[in-house]
Amino acid sequence: MCGIVGYVGPNSSVTVLLGGLSRLQYRGYDSAGIAVLGTDGVLETRKHAGKLQVLIDDVDALPLIDGQTGIGHTRWATHGGPTDANAHPHLGDDGKLALIHNGIIENFAPLKQELLDAGETFTSDTDSEVAAILVGRAFRESGDLTLAMRQVVARLEGAFTLLIVHQDRPGEVVGARRISPLVIGLGDGENFLGSDVAAFVEHTRRAVEIGDDQIVTIRPDSVEVTDFAGKAVETREYEIAWDASASEKGGWSSFMRKEISEEPDAVYNTLLGRVVDGAVAFPDLGGLTDEVLGSIDRIVIIACGTAAYAGMLGKYAIEAWARIPVEVTLSHEFRYSGPILNDRTLVISVSQSGETIDTLMAVKYAKVEGARGLSICNTQGSSIPRESDAVIYTHAGPEVAVASTKAFVAQITALYLFGLHLAAVRGSLSAAQLTRNVEELQAIPAKIAEVLVASEGIGQLAGWMADTRSVLFLGRHVGYPIALEGALKLKELAYIHAEGFAAGELKHGPIALIEPGQIVFVIVPSPRDPSSLHSKVVSNIQEIRARGARVIAIAEKGDAAVLPYADEVIPIPLAAPFFEPLLAVVPLHIFALELATAKGLDVDQPRNLAKSVTVE
Ligand code: AGP
């Protein structure tokens, strides 16, 4: 979950590294450091616990010997607390080599003992320093940085991305990856490495994927990629779809507020090019041909956190439209549950980052078991799509805030598009039904924009609740995943107890939590829905009001049945049942943002969290 940057070229590596790290802070921000190889051949390292600004201030106060070769790291602590000593880079070869690491080296303890027995000393508690000393020793033997990396990674177990520089090898950065992310940026007389393209997008939009178990050596005028055995491998260059400004705040007070405002565009852009003449049209679903999709008899959706709640909505829609059984499993539970998989099973992974290690490992497991794989992902060139038969990219643009908002509505959109595509391929919906659902989906961007305008008073509501210590969320059917999402957002942003329940579960225990003043958000189904869900949920509201709860109802505009029983009603535009969640979630995203803001918390980088969970 760390951010890493590497640079070789004619420009100031300090400037490039610190600029790249500033765009990668969302990947981890409890310490940061850089190592720069000066033109006089001296390797200088600067690193600090705390946010990146501490490092920037230090470098400003005491300028580093600047040079044209360097590596940089912003950390989310795994082994060893966030201290100066544990910050990266770590040194080897008597301080002449610097290494940065993202991931976990699972066999670091025996390797560390081997080095201690050989007389090496350590200054940190980290697994990464073991790799630094190992590579330093290997380099001393061969004088070849790429070979030294190859010899060491062959001994490492676990997930890792490593970058190294050595003061005897100016103009050279060597990287290696296994599972953890790494991507190359191709410049003109300069080259870059990064944990994702945000590291260098301000300098170049030409990127190259690096596959698993591969080593890359960048120099100002060359890039060499091999496998761990040293054999050259094919690479694929692609153009980064967004520019540097898209990853800046653009005048907004926070990335999260900016990204919530982009939720209409995230849906619109995810639909773009995938509806032709009123029908869903996927230009390229790789190995998932209509014939293969026609043979699928079971779907498993795997994801974590907010992405899993999008997956739950995908379940409802795909089962209703394509009439295929769908189950949703948390990625980190999936492969340990002994799932029964074969080539008639389609495993759909949902991941904004495309790097969530739990989901990546589950995707790899499913692939080995013979299942078909589809990735719903927001990050081009990331690891999970590379392991899948096909990918449907959500086009939400870069999501920088740790809390996932616009990616969530884009994930639902992509899952719904796929569900309608499946229904068309399998003939499980009539042309009229398909058209009606596509039209509902196409109307969503404008309706979300309407909700954004109608939700401007939520900041005041949140202000009144700044001292609350507990908020509950109730939802039924497709409202239930939204209740879970609303609760998660409050936990991760406002650091308070929040819990989402299926409204029908209330009387089976949770209603005991209701006491006078307890705040409860209720996602109310449309009164136009022919099922009896609306009346049941209104009854739930009455039950909790009778026990003193303070109810905030998210209900369809004009729903008069709710008014007498709710303390506050947040209206949303009319939409068919499956599409209401895309509207109901927006006020909950805003509420969590406003409550965290009222509490003076950092909404973009909440404590203990990172944007992409790349350690299991
Ligand atoms: C969402 O607000 C959280 N930051 C978290 O639950 C996130 O959705 C989850 O870690 C999955 O991340 P991914 O979509 O990048 O796989």
Residues whose N, C-alpha, C, O or C-beta is under 5 A from the ligand:
A	BS01	AGP	C304 G305 T306 A307 V350 S351 Q352 S353 G354 T356 V402 A403 S404 K611 V613
